[in-house]
Amino acid sequence: MSQLEEVDLGTENKQRPVNVVKEMPKDEKKAMKELLMYFRDVFAWSYEDIGGVRSPTISTSNSSQHERQTGGTTALPYESELCRKSKGGN
């Protein structure tokens, strides 16, 4: 497995870390950082960075546990809302 190196795409006030392969040649690493900086607005580091998605909609917890607690009845409305949002709907 390759070793990773953290590259910060953020500002002085707000860090935005990503990882790149440590063994990458310096010129490629510089070009990669420039490319990532150019497109950094497509990355999300927090719920606030994801426009139109409420934080309870997304969960990093075990989805099986959620289904056991709710019987899976709330998953479908969330999925359809996310699909609608991803297609540009309100």
Residue, then its C-alpha position, 0 to 999 in steps of 0.5 A: m500500500s502506498q504512503l499518503e501525504e496530506v495536502d491542505l486545500g484550505t485557507e489560513n482560517k479553515q483547513r481542507p485536507v486531502n491525501v495524495v501519494k507520497e512517492m509522487p514526483k514533485d512536479e506531478k504533486k505540484a500539478m495535482k495540488e493546483l488541479l485540486m485547488y482549482f476544483r476544491d469547491v466540489f469537495a465537502w468536508s462538512y454538512e455545511d459544504i453540501g448545499g441543500v442537504r440537511s445534516p440528519t439526512i446523511s449518516t455515517s452510522n451503521s445503516s442496518q441499525h437504522e433499519r432495525q430501529t425504523g423498520g426501514t420506512t424512512a429510507l425511501p423518502y430520504e433517497s428520493e429527496l437526495c435523488r431530486k436534489s442531485k438532479g437540481g430539484n428543490 
